[in-house]
Amino acid sequence: MRASRHAVQDREKKALLNRYLAEYGYSLSDELKDSGTVEVYRGQVATVYLLDRVPLVYETGERLRPTLLFQGHIARLPKVVVDQGAVPYVCRGADVMRPGVKRVEGEFERGALVAVLEERFGKAIALGNSLFSSEQLRAAKAGRVVEVFHFVGDKLWKLLKTL
């Protein structure tokens, strides 16, 4: 499959904005600047939507997900902060294990989208789905707690850096 990149029409743009709002309760229109352009990149790794030339959202199957570059949405997400010992593992695609969790920020239910932050600088290093509610995660002592689907250094991350 050859990669392609092109601007989307207003109808497609509106559909994208509505899909994201329905799924996450966050309006992508807040991220659009003056020009309000939306482009789509279709490649082997992923379909990525660029809002004003910044790759903020990608599509997997039928689902839209934020990228690690989507700072506006990541700032609103609940967070799981991991210690420095967990960082290399998470950045190689490992799920977050409870012993590496330093703190949990925000309240959420099982299956919620969470940002995984490293402790020292507070930077997002991964996005994943929580395997527990925030209350259960705080009480847990061991085991997997976040299933990671996008992390610094994965194929998508490398692609995003070239767009």
Sine and cosine of phi, psi and omega as CSV:
sin_phi,cos_phi,sin_psi,cos_psi,sin_omega,cos_omega
0.00,0.00,0.78,-0.63,0.05,-1.00
-0.99,0.11,0.64,-0.77,0.03,-1.00
-0.97,0.25,0.56,-0.83,0.06,-1.00
-0.63,-0.77,0.45,-0.89,0.02,-1.00
-0.61,-0.79,0.79,-0.62,0.01,-1.00
-0.40,-0.92,0.34,-0.94,0.05,-1.00
-0.96,0.27,0.54,-0.84,0.04,-1.00
-0.99,-0.10,0.44,-0.90,0.03,-1.00
-0.97,0.24,0.27,-0.96,-0.04,-1.00
-0.84,0.54,-0.60,0.80,0.00,-1.00
-0.89,0.45,-0.72,0.70,0.03,-1.00
-0.92,0.40,-0.62,0.78,0.02,-1.00
-0.88,0.48,-0.73,0.69,0.00,-1.00
-0.89,0.45,-0.66,0.76,0.03,-1.00
-0.89,0.46,-0.67,0.74,0.03,-1.00
-0.88,0.47,-0.74,0.67,0.00,-1.00
-0.86,0.50,-0.68,0.73,0.00,-1.00
-0.93,0.38,-0.65,0.76,0.03,-1.00
-0.87,0.49,-0.72,0.70,-0.05,-1.00
-0.92,0.39,-0.67,0.74,0.03,-1.00
-0.88,0.48,-0.68,0.74,-0.01,-1.00
-0.91,0.41,-0.62,0.79,-0.06,-1.00
-0.98,0.21,-0.64,0.77,-0.14,-0.99
-0.88,-0.47,-0.19,0.98,-0.05,-1.00
0.95,0.33,0.36,0.93,-0.01,-1.00
-0.83,-0.56,0.78,-0.63,-0.06,-1.00
-1.00,0.04,0.86,-0.51,0.07,-1.00
-0.93,0.36,-0.36,0.93,-0.01,-1.00
-0.89,0.46,-0.38,0.92,0.08,-1.00
-0.90,0.43,-0.43,0.90,-0.06,-1.00
-1.00,0.03,-0.28,0.96,-0.02,-1.00
-0.97,0.22,0.73,-0.69,0.00,-1.00
-1.00,0.03,-0.43,-0.90,-0.07,-1.00
-0.85,0.53,-0.73,0.68,-0.09,-1.00
-0.95,0.32,-0.55,0.84,0.03,-1.00
0.91,0.42,0.55,0.84,-0.04,-1.00
-1.00,0.06,0.62,-0.78,0.09,-1.00
-0.83,-0.56,0.79,-0.61,0.06,-1.00
-0.89,-0.46,0.40,-0.92,0.09,-1.00
-0.83,-0.55,0.72,-0.70,0.09,-1.00
-0.92,-0.38,0.86,-0.51,0.05,-1.00
-0.93,-0.37,0.89,-0.45,-0.01,-1.00
-0.65,-0.76,-0.10,-1.00,-0.02,-1.00
-0.93,0.37,-0.60,0.80,-0.06,-1.00
-0.96,0.27,-0.71,0.70,-0.08,-1.00
-0.20,-0.98,0.21,-0.98,0.22,-0.97
-0.98,-0.17,0.86,-0.51,-0.10,-1.00
-0.87,-0.49,0.71,-0.71,0.07,-1.00
-0.98,-0.22,0.78,-0.62,0.02,-1.00
-0.96,-0.29,0.81,-0.58,0.04,-1.00
-0.96,-0.28,0.90,-0.44,-0.10,-1.00
0.78,0.63,0.73,0.69,0.11,-0.99
0.95,0.30,0.15,0.99,0.03,-1.00
-0.94,-0.33,0.82,-0.57,-0.02,-1.00
-0.97,0.26,0.99,-0.11,-0.11,-0.99
-0.98,-0.21,-0.46,0.89,-0.12,-0.99
-0.71,-0.71,0.61,-0.80,0.11,-0.99
-0.74,-0.67,0.29,-0.96,-0.07,-1.00
-0.88,-0.47,0.74,-0.67,0.11,-0.99
-0.81,-0.58,0.90,-0.45,-0.07,-1.00
0.88,0.48,-0.85,-0.52,0.01,-1.00
-0.99,-0.17,0.07,1.00,-0.15,-0.99
-0.95,-0.31,0.68,-0.73,0.13,-0.99
-1.00,-0.06,0.62,-0.78,0.04,-1.00
-0.66,-0.75,0.50,-0.87,0.07,-1.00
-0.97,0.26,0.44,-0.90,0.13,-0.99
-1.00,-0.06,0.18,-0.98,0.06,-1.00
-0.93,0.37,-0.22,0.98,0.03,-1.00
-1.00,0.08,-0.11,0.99,-0.06,-1.00
-1.00,0.06,0.96,0.29,-0.10,-1.00
-0.87,0.50,-0.57,0.82,-0.01,-1.00
-0.87,0.49,-0.67,0.74,0.00,-1.00
-0.98,0.19,-0.63,0.78,0.00,-1.00
-0.87,0.50,-0.60,0.80,0.01,-1.00
-0.89,0.46,-0.47,0.88,-0.02,-1.00
-1.00,0.03,-0.25,0.97,-0.07,-1.00
-0.97,0.24,0.45,-0.89,0.20,-0.98
-0.91,0.41,0.43,-0.90,-0.12,-0.99
-0.79,-0.62,0.57,-0.82,0.14,-0.99
-0.88,-0.48,0.90,-0.44,-0.05,-1.00
-0.99,-0.13,0.80,-0.60,-0.04,-1.00
-0.94,-0.35,0.42,-0.91,0.02,-1.00
-0.97,0.24,0.21,-0.98,-0.07,-1.00
-0.89,0.45,-0.45,0.89,0.02,-1.00
-0.92,0.38,-0.46,0.89,-0.01,-1.00
-0.99,0.11,-0.36,0.93,-0.12,-0.99
-0.83,0.56,-0.78,0.63,-0.04,-1.00
-0.88,0.48,-0.54,0.84,0.01,-1.00
-0.95,0.33,-0.72,0.70,0.01,-1.00
-0.89,0.45,-0.62,0.78,0.00,-1.00
-0.97,0.26,-0.01,1.00,0.16,-0.99
-0.94,-0.35,0.15,0.99,0.11,-0.99
0.99,-0.16,0.09,1.00,0.01,-1.00
-0.95,0.32,0.53,-0.85,0.13,-0.99
-0.94,0.34,0.36,-0.93,0.00,-1.00
-0.99,0.17,0.78,-0.63,0.02,-1.00
-0.98,-0.22,0.56,-0.83,-0.09,-1.00
-0.82,0.57,-0.66,0.76,-0.02,-1.00
-0.87,0.49,-0.42,0.91,0.00,-1.00
-1.00,0.09,-0.12,0.99,-0.05,-1.00
-0.99,0.13,0.83,-0.56,0.04,-1.00
-1.00,0.01,-0.64,0.77,0.03,-1.00
-0.33,-0.95,0.29,-0.96,0.02,-1.00
-0.85,-0.52,0.78,-0.63,-0.01,-1.00
-0.91,-0.41,0.81,-0.59,0.02,-1.00
1.00,-0.09,0.18,-0.98,0.02,-1.00
-0.92,-0.40,0.67,-0.74,-0.01,-1.00
-0.38,-0.92,0.26,-0.97,0.02,-1.00
-0.98,-0.19,0.21,-0.98,0.07,-1.00
-0.85,0.53,0.68,-0.73,0.01,-1.00
1.00,0.02,-0.06,1.00,-0.02,-1.00
-0.94,0.35,0.52,-0.85,0.12,-0.99
-0.95,0.32,0.79,-0.61,0.03,-1.00
-0.75,-0.66,0.48,-0.88,0.11,-0.99
-1.00,-0.10,0.67,-0.74,0.07,-1.00
-0.97,-0.22,0.86,-0.51,-0.03,-1.00
-0.92,-0.38,0.53,-0.85,0.10,-0.99
-1.00,0.06,0.52,-0.85,-0.17,-0.98
-0.93,0.37,-0.66,0.75,-0.17,-0.99
-0.91,0.41,-0.78,0.63,-0.07,-1.00
-0.94,-0.34,-0.11,0.99,0.01,-1.00
0.95,0.31,0.41,0.91,-0.01,-1.00
-1.00,0.06,0.61,-0.79,0.06,-1.00
-0.96,0.29,0.81,-0.59,0.02,-1.00
-0.92,-0.40,-0.19,0.98,0.00,-1.00
-0.29,-0.96,0.33,-0.94,0.16,-0.99
-0.83,-0.56,0.58,-0.81,0.00,-1.00
-0.31,-0.95,0.02,-1.00,0.05,-1.00
-0.96,-0.27,0.75,-0.66,-0.01,-1.00
-0.95,0.32,0.68,-0.73,0.04,-1.00
-1.00,-0.02,-0.05,1.00,0.01,-1.00
-0.62,-0.79,0.29,-0.96,0.18,-0.98
-0.95,0.30,0.25,-0.97,0.00,-1.00
-0.87,0.50,-0.64,0.77,0.00,-1.00
-0.90,0.44,-0.72,0.70,0.01,-1.00
-0.91,0.42,-0.63,0.78,-0.01,-1.00
-0.90,0.44,-0.67,0.74,0.02,-1.00
-0.89,0.46,-0.56,0.83,-0.03,-1.00
-0.99,0.10,-0.33,0.94,-0.05,-1.00
-0.91,0.42,0.46,-0.89,0.01,-1.00
-0.92,-0.39,-0.44,0.90,-0.07,-1.00
-0.45,-0.89,0.18,-0.98,0.10,-0.99
0.99,-0.12,0.08,-1.00,0.04,-1.00
-0.95,0.31,0.68,-0.73,-0.01,-1.00
-0.83,-0.56,-0.40,0.92,0.05,-1.00
-0.70,-0.71,0.79,-0.61,0.08,-1.00
-1.00,-0.03,0.93,-0.36,-0.09,-1.00
-0.99,0.15,0.72,-0.70,0.08,-1.00
-0.86,-0.51,-0.24,0.97,0.03,-1.00
-0.52,-0.86,0.77,-0.64,-0.06,-1.00
-0.57,-0.82,0.35,-0.94,0.06,-1.00
-0.86,0.51,0.81,-0.59,0.03,-1.00
0.99,-0.17,-0.16,0.99,0.02,-1.00
-0.97,0.26,0.07,-1.00,-0.04,-1.00
-0.86,0.50,-0.64,0.77,0.01,-1.00
-0.90,0.44,-0.71,0.71,0.01,-1.00
-0.84,0.55,-0.73,0.69,0.00,-1.00
-0.89,0.46,-0.64,0.77,0.05,-1.00
-0.89,0.45,-0.72,0.69,-0.04,-1.00
-0.85,0.53,-0.59,0.81,-0.02,-1.00
-0.93,0.37,-0.35,0.94,0.02,-1.00
-1.00,-0.03,-0.30,0.95,-0.03,-1.00
-0.99,0.15,0.00,0.00,0.00,0.00
